[in-house]
Amino acid sequence: MMRGFFLASVCIGLAFCLNATAAQTFYVAPNGSDANPGTLEQPFASLEKARDAVRALKQAGPLPEGGVSIEMRGGLYHLDKAFELTADDSGTERAPVVYRAYTGEAAVVSGALPLTEFAPVTDEAVLQRLDEAARGKVMQTQIPESARATL
């Protein structure tokens, strides 16, 4: 699973560097909806939906000359699972498939688990193992059960 995530990260990272003019563009935004058509005004919410839109284009026939661009609007794209791209998701030299951030915006793709609720360590056994200067300054959090299987 991590291999797929790493591969997708590398592919996306490389594609951000390309400067191709696409004949077909799909847009993705953190506040979008996967029920949308993927336009600038009505973007998709997920990279998976954009990938599937490209797959549908390929099934209908060859990709348009100039290829397809998936433009990610600025914001955080949190992945709960690996975003996998296979050879079926690639384009050609004349019709590349490019994932990139929308011009002038920063799109962050992250598989990291957000940890938000921290509290001071209160377990006396743990506190005794800490250097005296650190006691009262070390924080702890509970990792959700659903995330433990992926760690």
C-alpha positions as CSV (number, residue, x, y, z in Angstrom):
1,M,0.0,0.0,0.0
2,M,2.8,2.5,0.9
3,R,4.5,1.5,-2.4
4,G,1.5,2.7,-4.4
5,F,1.3,5.9,-2.3
6,F,5.0,6.6,-2.9
7,L,4.6,5.9,-6.7
8,A,1.6,8.2,-6.9
9,S,3.5,10.9,-5.0
10,V,6.5,10.6,-7.3
11,C,4.3,10.7,-10.4
12,I,2.3,13.7,-9.2
13,G,5.5,15.4,-8.1
14,L,7.1,14.9,-11.6
15,A,3.9,16.0,-13.3
16,F,3.8,19.3,-11.4
17,C,7.1,20.2,-13.1
18,L,5.7,19.7,-16.6
19,N,4.4,22.7,-18.5
20,A,2.1,21.2,-21.0
21,T,-0.9,22.8,-22.6
22,A,-3.8,20.4,-22.2
23,A,-6.7,20.0,-24.6
24,Q,-8.9,18.8,-21.8
25,T,-8.7,20.0,-18.2
26,F,-10.4,18.7,-15.1
27,Y,-10.3,20.7,-11.9
28,V,-10.1,19.4,-8.3
29,A,-10.7,21.5,-5.2
30,P,-10.9,20.7,-1.5
31,N,-14.3,22.3,-1.4
32,G,-15.5,20.5,-4.6
33,S,-17.8,17.6,-5.0
34,D,-17.3,14.3,-6.8
35,A,-20.9,14.8,-8.2
36,N,-19.6,17.9,-10.1
37,P,-18.5,17.8,-13.7
38,G,-14.9,18.8,-12.8
39,T,-15.0,22.2,-14.4
40,L,-13.3,25.3,-12.9
41,E,-16.7,26.5,-11.6
42,Q,-17.7,23.0,-10.4
43,P,-14.6,21.1,-9.5
44,F,-14.3,17.5,-8.3
45,A,-13.4,16.9,-4.7
46,S,-11.0,14.0,-5.1
47,L,-8.0,13.0,-7.2
48,E,-9.7,9.6,-7.6
49,K,-12.7,11.2,-9.3
50,A,-10.3,13.1,-11.7
51,R,-8.4,9.9,-12.4
52,D,-11.6,8.1,-13.1
53,A,-12.7,10.9,-15.5
54,V,-9.4,10.5,-17.4
55,R,-10.0,6.7,-17.5
56,A,-13.5,7.3,-19.0
57,L,-12.0,9.6,-21.6
58,K,-9.6,6.9,-22.6
59,Q,-12.3,4.3,-22.8
60,A,-14.3,6.5,-25.2
61,G,-11.3,6.8,-27.6
62,P,-7.8,8.3,-27.8
63,L,-7.0,11.2,-25.6
64,P,-7.2,14.6,-27.2
65,E,-4.1,16.0,-28.9
66,G,-2.4,18.0,-26.1
67,G,-3.6,15.6,-23.5
68,V,-5.4,16.0,-20.2
69,S,-4.5,18.2,-17.3
70,I,-5.8,17.7,-13.7
71,E,-5.5,21.1,-12.1
72,M,-5.5,21.0,-8.3
73,R,-6.8,24.2,-6.6
74,G,-5.0,25.3,-3.5
75,G,-5.5,23.5,-0.2
76,L,-4.9,20.2,1.5
77,Y,-5.9,16.9,-0.1
78,H,-5.9,14.4,2.7
79,L,-5.6,10.8,1.5
80,D,-7.1,8.0,3.7
81,K,-5.6,5.4,1.4
82,A,-3.1,5.1,-1.4
83,F,-3.8,7.1,-4.6
84,E,-2.8,4.6,-7.2
85,L,-1.9,5.3,-10.8
86,T,-1.2,2.5,-13.2
87,A,0.0,2.3,-16.8
88,D,-3.7,2.6,-17.7
89,D,-3.7,6.1,-16.3
90,S,-0.8,7.4,-18.4
91,G,-1.0,9.3,-21.7
92,T,1.4,9.5,-24.6
93,E,4.1,11.9,-25.7
94,R,1.5,13.8,-27.8
95,A,-1.3,13.4,-25.3
96,P,0.2,13.4,-21.8
97,V,-1.8,13.1,-18.6
98,V,-0.6,15.8,-16.1
99,Y,-1.5,16.3,-12.5
100,R,-0.4,19.7,-11.2
101,A,-1.3,22.6,-8.8
102,Y,-3.4,25.4,-10.3
103,T,-1.2,28.3,-11.3
104,G,-0.3,30.5,-8.4
105,E,-1.8,28.1,-5.8
106,A,-0.2,25.5,-3.5
107,A,-1.9,22.1,-3.4
108,V,-0.7,19.7,-0.7
109,V,-1.3,16.0,-1.0
110,S,-0.9,14.2,2.3
111,G,-1.5,10.8,3.7
112,A,-0.5,11.9,7.1
113,L,-2.8,11.3,10.0
114,P,-4.0,14.6,11.5
115,L,-3.5,14.6,15.3
116,T,-5.4,17.4,17.0
117,E,-6.3,16.5,20.6
118,F,-3.3,16.6,22.9
119,A,-3.2,16.5,26.7
120,P,-0.4,16.5,29.2
121,V,1.0,13.1,30.3
122,T,-0.6,12.2,33.6
123,D,0.4,8.5,34.0
124,E,2.8,8.5,37.0
125,A,4.8,5.6,35.6
126,V,5.5,7.5,32.4
127,L,6.2,10.7,34.3
128,Q,8.8,8.9,36.4
129,R,10.7,7.9,33.3
130,L,11.0,11.5,32.1
131,D,13.7,13.9,33.0
132,E,12.5,16.1,35.8
133,A,12.8,19.2,33.6
134,A,10.4,17.6,31.0
135,R,7.7,16.6,33.4
136,G,4.5,18.6,32.9
137,K,5.8,19.6,29.4
138,V,5.3,16.3,27.5
139,M,2.0,15.9,25.7
140,Q,0.1,12.8,24.5
141,T,-2.7,11.9,22.1
142,Q,-4.8,8.9,21.3
143,I,-4.4,7.5,17.8
144,P,-7.9,6.6,16.4
145,E,-8.6,2.8,16.2
146,S,-9.3,3.1,12.5
147,A,-5.8,4.4,11.8
148,R,-3.9,1.9,13.9
149,A,-4.1,-0.8,11.3
150,T,-2.2,1.3,8.8
151,L,0.7,2.2,11.2
